[in-house]
Amino acid sequence: MHSKNLTKDTELKNIAIALISQYGDDTDAVATLRAAEYAAELNNEEWIKWESIIILINQINNSPDLNG
C-alpha cells in the first residue's frame, strides 16, 4: 500500500512539474480552473487530485531547490 501512495505522489508531482514547464506563471490559475471544473461536475476524486496538484505547484514554486 505504501508503494501505491508513493507512486501516486510521484505521478502528481510529475503532473505539477509538467504544468509549470508548460504554463509558467499561469500554472496556478490553470490548475485552479481544472479543479473548479471537476468540483462543478461533483467529481470529488478528480477535484481532490487537482487540489493536491495545486498544493504541489505552490510548494515547487516556493522551493529554493529547483527540483521541488
C-alpha positions, 0 to 999 in steps of 0.5 A: 500500500505504501508503494501505491501512495508513493507512486501516486505522489510521484505521478502528481508531482510529475503532473505539477512539474509538467504544468509549470514547464508548460504554463509558467506563471499561469500554472496556478490559475490553470490548475485552479480552473481544472479543479473548479471544473471537476468540483462543478461536475461533483467529481470529488476524486478528480477535484481532490487530485487537482487540489493536491496538484495545486498544493504541489505547484505552490510548494515547487514554486516556493522551493529554493531547490529547483527540483521541488 
